[in-house]
Protein backbone atom coordinates (compact mmCIF):
# COMPACT_ATOMS: atom_id res chain seq x y z
CA UNK A 1 0.00 0.00 0.00
CA UNK A 2 1.20 3.50 -0.82
CA UNK A 3 2.24 6.04 1.80
CA UNK A 4 1.06 8.94 -0.37
CA UNK A 5 -2.20 8.81 -2.31
CA UNK A 6 -3.24 11.32 -4.97
CA UNK A 7 -7.03 11.51 -4.97
CA UNK A 8 -9.18 11.78 -8.08
CA UNK A 9 -9.80 15.44 -8.92
CA UNK A 10 -12.64 14.38 -11.20
CA UNK A 11 -14.49 13.20 -8.06
CA UNK A 12 -15.37 9.87 -9.66
CA UNK A 13 -13.53 7.68 -7.15
CA UNK A 14 -14.49 8.14 -3.53
CA UNK A 15 -12.44 7.30 -0.44
CA UNK A 16 -14.99 6.33 2.21
CA UNK A 17 -14.25 4.97 5.67
CA UNK A 18 -14.16 1.32 4.60
CA UNK A 19 -11.48 2.08 2.00
CA UNK A 20 -9.42 4.30 4.31
CA UNK A 21 -9.45 1.58 6.94
CA UNK A 22 -7.47 -0.67 4.59
CA UNK A 23 -4.87 2.04 3.79
CA UNK A 24 -2.69 1.10 6.77
CA UNK A 25 0.58 2.57 5.43
CA UNK A 26 -0.89 5.78 4.05
CA UNK A 27 0.33 9.03 5.66
CA UNK A 28 -1.17 11.63 3.31
CA UNK A 29 -4.00 11.93 0.80
CA UNK A 30 -3.47 14.86 -1.55
CA UNK A 31 -6.45 16.17 -3.52
CA UNK A 32 -5.16 17.94 -6.68
CA UNK A 33 -8.14 20.29 -6.62
CA UNK A 34 -10.00 22.48 -4.12
CA UNK A 35 -12.97 20.34 -3.10
CA UNK A 36 -12.29 17.16 -1.16
CA UNK A 37 -15.81 15.97 -0.38
CA UNK A 38 -15.06 12.57 -1.96
CA UNK A 39 -12.73 11.85 0.98
CA UNK A 40 -14.08 10.97 4.40
CA UNK A 41 -11.59 13.32 6.09
CA UNK A 42 -12.97 12.70 9.57
CA UNK A 43 -12.37 8.99 9.22
CA UNK A 44 -8.93 9.74 7.76
CA UNK A 45 -8.04 11.71 10.91
CA UNK A 46 -9.05 8.72 13.03
CA UNK A 47 -6.66 6.54 11.01
CA UNK A 48 -3.73 9.01 11.26
CA UNK A 49 -4.01 10.01 7.59
CA UNK A 50 -3.58 13.68 6.76
CA UNK A 51 -5.79 15.14 4.02
CA UNK A 52 -4.81 18.19 1.98
CA UNK A 53 -6.30 20.03 -0.97
CA UNK A 54 -4.79 22.44 -3.52
CA UNK A 55 -6.08 25.82 -2.40
CA UNK A 56 -6.25 28.31 -5.26
CA UNK A 57 -6.08 25.57 -7.90
CA UNK A 58 -8.94 27.03 -9.97
CA UNK A 59 -9.27 30.52 -8.50
CA UNK A 60 -8.93 32.41 -11.79
CA UNK A 61 -11.29 30.14 -13.69
CA UNK A 62 -13.97 30.44 -11.00
CA UNK A 63 -13.51 34.21 -10.73
CA UNK A 64 -13.82 34.61 -14.52
CA UNK A 65 -16.94 32.44 -14.58
CA UNK A 66 -18.50 34.45 -11.74
CA UNK A 67 -17.96 37.76 -13.57
CA UNK A 68 -19.57 36.20 -16.62
CA UNK A 69 -22.52 35.05 -14.51
CA UNK A 70 -22.93 38.50 -12.95
CA UNK A 71 -22.91 40.21 -16.36
CA UNK A 72 -25.34 37.64 -17.68
CA UNK A 73 -27.59 38.32 -14.71
CA UNK A 74 -27.62 42.10 -14.80
CA UNK A 75 -27.73 42.31 -18.62
CA UNK A 76 -30.03 39.31 -19.19
CA UNK A 77 -27.59 37.98 -21.77
CA UNK A 78 -28.80 34.38 -22.07
CA UNK A 79 -32.43 35.45 -22.11
CA UNK A 80 -31.73 38.04 -24.82
CA UNK A 81 -29.82 35.51 -26.90
CA UNK A 82 -32.81 33.18 -26.86
CA UNK A 83 -35.21 35.98 -27.81
CA UNK A 84 -33.01 37.06 -30.73
CA UNK A 85 -32.73 33.49 -32.01
CA UNK A 86 -36.52 33.43 -32.00
CA UNK A 87 -36.54 36.53 -34.21
CA UNK A 88 -37.07 39.17 -31.54
CA UNK A 89 -35.16 42.34 -30.70
CA UNK A 90 -35.58 42.77 -26.91
CA UNK A 91 -33.48 45.90 -26.58
CA UNK A 92 -35.58 47.63 -23.86
CA UNK A 93 -35.58 44.53 -21.67
CA UNK A 94 -31.80 44.13 -21.99
CA UNK A 95 -30.75 47.62 -20.92
CA UNK A 96 -30.19 46.21 -17.44
CA UNK A 97 -27.70 47.77 -15.04
CA UNK A 98 -24.13 48.88 -15.54
CA UNK A 99 -21.74 46.91 -13.40
CA UNK A 100 -19.91 50.12 -12.50
CA UNK A 101 -23.09 51.39 -10.87
CA UNK A 102 -23.63 48.38 -8.65
CA UNK A 103 -22.15 47.10 -5.43
CA UNK A 104 -21.18 43.44 -5.18
CA UNK A 105 -21.04 41.75 -1.80
CA UNK A 106 -18.59 38.88 -1.46
CA UNK A 107 -18.87 36.38 1.38
CA UNK A 108 -15.35 35.11 2.05
CA UNK A 109 -12.44 37.05 0.56
CA UNK A 110 -10.11 34.09 0.11
CA UNK A 111 -8.49 32.77 -3.05
CA UNK A 112 -11.53 33.06 -5.30
CA UNK A 113 -13.03 36.04 -3.49
CA UNK A 114 -9.90 38.17 -3.85
CA UNK A 115 -9.49 37.24 -7.53
CA UNK A 116 -13.12 38.18 -8.11
CA UNK A 117 -12.72 41.48 -6.25
CA UNK A 118 -9.77 42.42 -8.49
CA UNK A 119 -11.90 41.87 -11.59
CA UNK A 120 -14.91 43.75 -10.23
CA UNK A 121 -12.82 46.75 -9.21
CA UNK A 122 -11.60 46.96 -12.81
CA UNK A 123 -15.25 47.27 -13.89
CA UNK A 124 -15.69 50.14 -11.44
CA UNK A 125 -17.97 48.28 -9.05
CA UNK A 126 -18.07 49.05 -5.37
CA UNK A 127 -16.98 45.90 -3.55
CA UNK A 128 -17.76 45.03 0.05
CA UNK A 129 -17.07 41.76 1.77
CA UNK A 130 -17.75 39.79 4.91
CA UNK A 131 -15.16 37.42 6.31
CA UNK A 132 -14.24 35.90 9.64
CA UNK A 133 -10.85 37.63 9.40
CA UNK A 134 -9.75 41.08 8.24
CA UNK A 135 -8.19 41.04 4.79
CA UNK A 136 -5.60 43.53 3.53
CA UNK A 137 -7.06 44.36 0.13
CA UNK A 138 -7.03 47.86 -1.35
CA UNK A 139 -10.32 49.16 -2.72
CA UNK A 140 -12.69 46.87 -0.85
CA UNK A 141 -14.49 47.39 2.45
CA UNK A 142 -15.22 44.84 5.13
CA UNK A 143 -18.69 44.87 6.67
CA UNK A 144 -20.37 42.51 9.14
CA UNK A 145 -22.15 39.60 7.49
CA UNK A 146 -25.45 40.68 9.03
CA UNK A 147 -25.12 44.03 7.26
CA UNK A 148 -24.82 42.31 3.90
CA UNK A 149 -28.00 40.42 4.71
CA UNK A 150 -29.72 43.66 5.72
CA UNK A 151 -28.73 45.31 2.45
CA UNK A 152 -30.09 42.36 0.50
CA UNK A 153 -33.27 42.17 2.54
CA UNK A 154 -33.79 45.93 2.18
CA UNK A 155 -33.80 45.68 -1.58
CA UNK A 156 -36.10 42.68 -1.59
CA UNK A 157 -38.65 44.39 0.66
CA UNK A 158 -38.63 47.91 -0.69
CA UNK A 159 -36.52 48.15 -3.82
CA UNK A 160 -34.26 50.66 -2.07
CA UNK A 161 -31.26 50.39 0.21
CA UNK A 162 -31.82 50.06 3.96
CA UNK A 163 -28.74 50.27 6.16
CA UNK A 164 -27.82 51.09 9.72
CA UNK A 165 -27.14 54.71 10.62
CA UNK A 166 -23.42 54.49 9.97
CA UNK A 167 -21.53 57.25 8.17
CA UNK A 168 -19.63 54.87 5.92
CA UNK A 169 -22.69 52.87 4.99
CA UNK A 170 -24.88 55.94 4.62
CA UNK A 171 -22.51 57.26 1.95
CA UNK A 172 -22.90 53.96 0.17
CA UNK A 173 -26.63 54.51 -0.25
CA UNK A 174 -25.98 57.48 -2.48
CA UNK A 175 -24.01 55.16 -4.74
CA UNK A 176 -27.09 53.03 -5.30
CA UNK A 177 -25.94 49.81 -3.66
CA UNK A 178 -27.82 46.68 -4.56
CA UNK A 179 -26.82 43.50 -2.81
CA UNK A 180 -29.03 40.48 -3.34
CA UNK A 181 -26.91 37.76 -1.80
CA UNK A 182 -26.55 34.07 -2.25
CA UNK A 183 -24.16 31.41 -1.00
CA UNK A 184 -21.81 28.75 -2.34
CA UNK A 185 -20.90 30.77 -5.42
CA UNK A 186 -24.40 30.81 -6.91
CA UNK A 187 -26.06 33.98 -8.18
CA UNK A 188 -29.70 34.93 -8.26
CA UNK A 189 -31.96 37.68 -9.47
CA UNK A 190 -33.40 40.26 -7.11
CA UNK A 191 -33.09 44.05 -7.15
CA UNK A 192 -30.75 44.09 -10.14
CA UNK A 193 -27.55 43.54 -8.19
CA UNK A 194 -25.33 40.60 -7.48
CA UNK A 195 -23.94 38.79 -4.52
CA UNK A 196 -21.34 36.08 -4.35
CA UNK A 197 -20.70 33.60 -1.57
CA UNK A 198 -17.61 31.48 -1.00
CA UNK A 199 -18.98 29.56 1.97
CA UNK A 200 -16.34 30.41 4.62
CA UNK A 201 -17.69 27.60 6.85
CA UNK A 202 -16.53 24.80 4.54
CA UNK A 203 -14.06 22.26 6.00
CA UNK A 204 -10.53 23.46 6.46
CA UNK A 205 -8.46 22.75 3.31
CA UNK A 206 -5.94 20.73 5.26
CA UNK A 207 -7.17 18.49 8.05
CA UNK A 208 -4.25 16.91 9.83
CA UNK A 209 -3.68 13.65 11.57
CA UNK A 210 -5.64 12.96 14.74
CA UNK A 211 -7.98 15.79 13.74
CA UNK A 212 -5.30 18.49 14.03
CA UNK A 213 -5.49 21.28 11.46
CA UNK A 214 -2.43 21.96 9.33
CA UNK A 215 -2.26 25.35 7.68
CA UNK A 216 0.13 26.71 5.15
HELIX and SHEET records of a PDB file:
HELIX    1   1 UNK A   17  UNK A   20  1                                   4    
HELIX    2   2 UNK A   41  UNK A   46  1                                   6    
HELIX    3   3 UNK A   59  UNK A   75  1                                  17    
HELIX    4   4 UNK A   77  UNK A   85  1                                   9    
HELIX    5   5 UNK A   92  UNK A   94  5                                   3    
HELIX    6   6 UNK A   99  UNK A  101  5                                   3    
HELIX    7   7 UNK A  111  UNK A  123  1                                  13    
HELIX    8   8 UNK A  145  UNK A  158  1                                  14    
HELIX    9   9 UNK A  167  UNK A  174  1                                   8    
HELIX   10  10 UNK A  209  UNK A  211  5                                   3    
SHEET    1   A 4 UNK A   4  UNK A   6  0                                        
SHEET    2   A 4 UNK A  28  UNK A  30  1                                        
SHEET    3   A 4 UNK A  50  UNK A  52  1                                        
SHEET    4   A 4 UNK A 206  UNK A 207 -1                                        
SHEET    1   B 4 UNK A 140  UNK A 142  0                                        
SHEET    2   B 4 UNK A 126  UNK A 130  1                                        
SHEET    3   B 4 UNK A 103  UNK A 107  1                                        
SHEET    4   B 4 UNK A 194  UNK A 197  1                                        
END                                                                             
